[in-house]
Amino acid sequence: MPRVFDSISPRDIQLWGNQTVKLRHNLAERDDLFSDESLARLIETIDPKHLDITTMGDDVSTWGHVDRAGQAGSKVLEAIHGGRVWINLMAIEKADPRFADLLDQMYGELEAALPGFRTFKRKLGLLISSPSARVFYHFDVPGQALWQIRGRKRIWIYPPTAPFLPATEVENVVRSLAMEDLSYEPWFDEYAEVYDLAPGDVLHWALNGPHRVSNLDSVCVSLTTEHWTSAIRRSYAMHYGNGILRNKVRWTPRSTSLDGPAFWTKAALTAAWRASGMQAKEGYRRLLTYRVDPDAPLGVVPLAEPERRVVTL
Ligand SMILES: [Fe+2]
């Protein structure tokens, strides 16, 4: 298979993991993976739990999960083209071995180029979204990158610190008490980095950097990669432990250290809490409030109360 990355320069190596880095890839040419036929087949064959379809209005309050409702993959793509729909095929490396190979190759090339960069728990997601689709202000827990395959989109990336990323919100998301949405103020944009992504661009940014995305009037096909490193795992355990202290022990944590006795106490607390099964009881569920309808103006129609159902993640 040809290389995924065009080149990774000494400058990119120094920036990686600390600052935003934009590289070039050649996946936009891979019709075998990203043709409409291939996308439609993936929509139909992926484990339905890994297919997250959403729709959005002009503000956060009209955002909702969508039931595929038995529609063929080609009909879901039709709804995306004509409506306002965003779909995320999660962990496609488990649905199709070609994507498992691709994921290995992506990280193989990165680990060969970046000294000390060793990853585990890697995941590959495929996003297909309408020309007017948006993703609201949020952050993600693991390390990540966004790969543009078809169409153009704009991404705003904000500093991974208060007030853009309050500690309590990180703790709740890490503990799966909340989804990754954050409170947003328009003036945050004065502190954002803005990138326009075209086919062949891939962007990686600092861990937990809040971001939001708007498509630039074209259907977009993108990939997201997620990974963990030992440093990311320590950051997770620190936030998790701080969240337990704050909410269950009524203690206000003051340390975000990733080493030393305070850190290791939190790491032990996190392990004990997860082993006790408490996290599962407090986990997140997805409530489906719309269904796909390619003939509707937004590509979706609301479900009446009795037709709504919950999917447990
Ligand atoms: Fe994200």
Boltz pocket constraint, residues with backbone or C-beta under 6 A from the ligand:
constraints:
  - pocket:
      binder: B
      contacts: [[A, 138], [A, 139], [A, 140], [A, 211]]
      max_distance: 6.0
